[in-house]
Amino acid sequence: MRLHLIVALVVSILVGAPLAPQPATAASLVAVPKYAAILVDADSGEVLYARNPDEARHPASITKVMTLYLTFDALERKQLKLSDQVYFSANAAAQPPSKLGVPRGGWITVEQAIRALTTKSANDVAVALAERLDGSEVVFARAMTEKAKALGMNSSAFFNASGLPNAAHHTTARDLATLSKALIRDFPQYYPYFSEQQFNFQGTVMPNHNKLLGKFVGLDGIKTGYTNASGFTLAASAVRDGRRLIAVVLGAPTSAARNANIEALLASGFDVMKKRRQGEHLTVAMSMNEVPQMLDFQQAVMEQGSSDDVSVWRSAIRSDQTPTPPVSPATAHSGKKSGTDK
């Protein structure tokens, strides 16, 4: 975010000057080049809110939703069983974290593979599943793209099963909302896997990277992601009063900012739906007019990195410089290795 935007925000808060309505807790996101978002009514298909919904973005580990869609499709067509074994080739075992760590020649069941993807977001498991279904990840990626086109995801191309960095691998916020809707519609019997808050594998408990599960009322999925190329991503869905909404946020600078934006989108969406039932003519853009305090952004930075990160941003304000948004030591690695889900 540029210095003049930061200064404008601070001045407006201090003097009470009006600002143009922006999504709650997201004023710091709209100026982020990678940012894109969409909120969709899953029942009617109405787009309730959108910003850069058709701009090409890297989906990171949300890619695994398509990997799982094809897995569920194979289960439905009886080409696969939950108890079948998924073996790990040298290629699968060599994938960078996040991973389950099964050695070459080892195996897990299909059901374990599903749970490892929805919670741990294991890159090695994604590749192993791809090889189990189509013989190679390359062939499987072609099937992913073909399925995307069949679902109406006309701006997506997949080149791996995990979402690890690949310059040609891309999608849009709108396409990911389409995929999320199709997943829930076509495979309701398997969708509950996305609600699991942890996965116990051989005595090791692995928490779900989606920290909004159990926190935001009605939220029951779907998938987080992060790479250096993508920023922090999340496709989420929630149900209240019998209505399901799907929200997608891409390119956030921190996991905290991403989660707060998803919460704001969904909460505003449900509020709009309720008020519409009461006869009010309201849109999500009209309702999301809360301006975040600078403290909120600093808190998000501190959650993602160290306290020194905040001092960097404060120094930037004083010195008229705009630093790169900070990342935590756990994710501050090269793009080639950036597959950690947050």
TORPAFI-523386 format. One line per 4 residues: number of its first residue (from 1); their letters; for each residue x negated, y, z of C-alpha. Coordinates in steps of 0.1 Angstrom, whole numbers, plus 5000, padded with zeros to 4 digits. Layout:
BEGIN
NUM	A	X/Y/Z; ...
# end
This chain:
BEGIN
1	MRLH	5000/5000/5000; 4986/5034/4990; 4977/5060/5015; 5003/5085/5004
5	LIVA	5030/5059/5010; 5018/5051/5045; 5016/5089/5053; 5051/5095/5038
9	LVVS	5065/5067/5060; 5049/5079/5092; 5059/5115/5085; 5095/5105/5077
13	ILVG	5097/5085/5109; 5083/5114/5130; 5104/5142/5116; 5135/5123/5108
17	APLA	5134/5130/5071; 5156/5106/5050; 5140/5079/5029; 5154/5061/4999
21	PQPA	5171/5029/5011; 5147/4999/5011; 5151/4963/5023; 5148/4961/5061
25	TAAS	5112/4954/5073; 5101/4954/5036; 5092/4991/5029; 5056/4980/5031
29	LVAV	5063/4952/5005; 5078/4971/4976; 5045/4987/4968; 5026/4954/4969
33	PKYA	5019/4944/4932; 5026/4907/4937; 5059/4913/4955; 5092/4899/4941
37	AILV	5124/4889/4958; 5159/4878/4951; 5190/4869/4971; 5217/4847/4955
41	DADS	5251/4834/4966; 5247/4797/4959; 5284/4792/4955; 5293/4819/4930
45	GEVL	5258/4825/4915; 5261/4862/4922; 5228/4880/4926; 5232/4900/4957
49	YARN	5197/4916/4957; 5167/4916/4934; 5134/4932/4930; 5111/4921/4902
53	PDEA	5131/4889/4899; 5119/4881/4864; 5082/4890/4867; 5058/4861/4864
57	RHPA	5044/4850/4897; 5023/4821/4910; 5046/4800/4932; 5020/4784/4954
61	SITK	5034/4754/4973; 5070/4762/4964; 5059/4742/4934; 5064/4711/4955
65	VMTL	5101/4716/4954; 5100/4706/4917; 5077/4677/4926; 5103/4666/4951
69	YLTF	5132/4672/4927; 5117/4648/4903; 5110/4623/4931; 5147/4625/4942
73	DALE	5158/4620/4906; 5137/4589/4903; 5152/4576/4936; 5187/4582/4922
77	RKQL	5179/4564/4890; 5166/4534/4910; 5131/4538/4895; 5118/4543/4930
81	KLSD	5127/4533/4966; 5120/4550/4998; 5101/4520/5010; 5078/4518/4979
85	QVYF	5041/4524/4983; 5023/4555/4971; 4986/4548/4965; 4959/4574/4967
89	SANA	4935/4576/4938; 4901/4593/4940; 4916/4623/4924; 4945/4625/4949
93	AAQP	4922/4619/4979; 4899/4647/4967; 4925/4675/4968; 4917/4704/4990
97	PSKL	4938/4712/5022; 4965/4714/5031; 4963/4676/5029; 4973/4644/5048
101	GVPR	4938/4630/5045; 4946/4595/5032; 4914/4579/5018; 4910/4566/4983
105	GGWI	4928/4533/4980; 4950/4540/5010; 4988/4543/5008; 5019/4556/5024
109	TVEQ	5056/4550/5017; 5077/4572/4994; 5096/4584/5024; 5065/4594/5042
113	AIRA	5053/4612/5011; 5085/4632/5010; 5082/4642/5047; 5045/4651/5042
117	LTTK	5055/4675/5014; 5084/4691/5032; 5065/4697/5064; 5028/4695/5060
121	SAND	5029/4705/5023; 5001/4681/5016; 4983/4686/4983; 4969/4651/4982
125	VAVA	5004/4636/4986; 5018/4657/4958; 4991/4644/4934; 4996/4608/4946
129	LAER	5034/4611/4940; 5028/4625/4906; 5005/4597/4897; 5030/4571/4911
133	LDGS	5058/4585/4890; 5041/4593/4857; 5006/4578/4858; 4988/4611/4858
137	EVVF	4993/4646/4872; 4989/4661/4837; 5018/4640/4824; 5039/4647/4855
141	ARAM	5033/4684/4851; 5048/4683/4816; 5078/4665/4830; 5081/4693/4856
145	TEKA	5081/4720/4829; 5107/4700/4809; 5130/4697/4839; 5126/4734/4846
149	KALG	5138/4742/4811; 5167/4718/4815; 5177/4735/4847; 5176/4770/4831
153	MNSS	5143/4780/4845; 5132/4796/4813; 5103/4816/4827; 5084/4787/4844
157	AFFN	5055/4765/4834; 5039/4740/4857; 5004/4726/4854; 5000/4707/4886
161	ASGL	5022/4690/4912; 5009/4709/4943; 5008/4746/4935; 4971/4749/4938
165	PNAA	4956/4778/4918; 4959/4775/4880; 4960/4806/4859; 4986/4792/4835
169	HHTT	5009/4780/4863; 5038/4805/4868; 5074/4810/4876; 5097/4838/4888
173	ARDL	5118/4846/4919; 5150/4840/4898; 5137/4806/4885; 5129/4795/4920
177	ATLS	5163/4804/4932; 5177/4784/4904; 5156/4754/4914; 5166/4757/4950
181	KALI	5202/4758/4941; 5198/4728/4918; 5180/4708/4945; 5208/4714/4971
185	RDFP	5235/4707/4945; 5221/4676/4929; 5205/4659/4959; 5225/4668/4991
189	QYYP	5216/4634/5005; 5179/4642/5004; 5180/4679/5012; 5180/4673/5051
193	YFSE	5143/4664/5047; 5137/4701/5043; 5152/4708/5077; 5127/4687/5096
197	QQFN	5106/4708/5119; 5079/4682/5123; 5065/4650/5108; 5048/4624/5130
201	FQGT	5022/4605/5109; 5003/4578/5126; 5006/4595/5160; 4998/4630/5147
205	VMPN	5026/4655/5149; 5026/4680/5120; 5048/4710/5124; 5067/4724/5094
209	HNKL	5051/4755/5079; 5086/4771/5077; 5087/4788/5111; 5122/4802/5104
213	LGKF	5137/4767/5109; 5153/4767/5143; 5149/4805/5146; 5173/4820/5120
217	VGLD	5209/4807/5125; 5220/4786/5097; 5187/4783/5079; 5180/4747/5068
221	GIKT	5151/4749/5043; 5133/4752/5020; 5096/4757/5013; 5067/4781/5021
225	GYTN	5035/4786/5002; 5003/4805/5001; 4973/4809/4979; 4950/4839/4973
229	ASGF	4966/4843/4939; 5002/4841/4951; 5003/4858/4984; 5027/4845/5010
233	TLAA	5058/4829/4994; 5090/4814/5007; 5122/4800/4992; 5148/4798/5019
237	SAVR	5185/4788/5022; 5210/4792/5050; 5247/4786/5056; 5271/4806/5077
241	DGRR	5309/4806/5077; 5309/4780/5049; 5289/4801/5025; 5253/4793/5014
245	LIAV	5228/4820/5004; 5194/4814/4988; 5165/4840/4993; 5131/4839/4976
249	VLGA	5102/4862/4985; 5069/4861/4966; 5037/4879/4970; 5040/4891/5006
253	PTSA	5007/4902/5022; 5013/4883/5055; 5034/4854/5066; 5050/4877/5092
257	ARNA	5061/4903/5065; 5074/4874/5043; 5094/4859/5071; 5108/4892/5082
261	NIEA	5119/4901/5047; 5136/4867/5042; 5155/4872/5075; 5165/4907/5065
265	LLAS	5177/4895/5031; 5198/4866/5045; 5212/4886/5074; 5222/4915/5052
269	GFDV	5237/4890/5027; 5258/4873/5053; 5269/4907/5067; 5280/4918/5032
273	MKKR	5299/4886/5026; 5317/4891/5060; 5326/4927/5053; 5338/4919/5018
277	RQGE	5362/4895/5033; 5375/4923/5055; 5381/4945/5024; 5350/4966/5024
281	HLTV	5332/4972/4991; 5296/4968/5001; 5263/4956/4985; 5232/4942/5001
285	AMSM	5211/4971/4987; 5235/4995/5005; 5233/4976/5038; 5195/4971/5039
289	NEVP	5185/5007/5047; 5165/5001/5079; 5131/5017/5078; 5104/4998/5096
293	QMLD	5081/5014/5122; 5044/5014/5114; 5041/4993/5146; 5060/4965/5128
297	FQQA	5035/4964/5100; 5006/4965/5124; 5021/4936/5144; 5024/4916/5112
301	VMEQ	4988/4923/5104; 4977/4912/5139; 4997/4880/5136; 4980/4871/5104
305	GSSD	4944/4882/5113; 4925/4896/5143; 4930/4928/5162; 4901/4942/5141
309	DVSV	4924/4940/5110; 4946/4967/5125; 4916/4990/5131; 4907/4986/5095
313	WRSA	4941/4999/5084; 4940/5027/5109; 4905/5037/5096; 4918/5036/5061
317	IRSD	4945/5061/5070; 4918/5085/5084; 4893/5080/5056; 4918/5080/5026
321	QTPT	4909/5045/5016; 4932/5016/5010; 4917/4982/5020; 4928/4948/5007
325	PPVS	4955/4934/5029; 4938/4913/5056; 4940/4875/5057; 4932/4852/5086
329	PATA	4899/4834/5087; 4918/4802/5080; 4929/4815/5046; 4899/4837/5037
333	HSGK	4884/4813/5012; 4879/4813/4975; 4908/4811/4951; 4896/4777/4940
337	KSGT	4901/4763/4975; 4932/4784/4985; 4960/4759/4990; 4968/4764/5027
341	DK	5005/4767/5034; 5016/4792/5059
# end
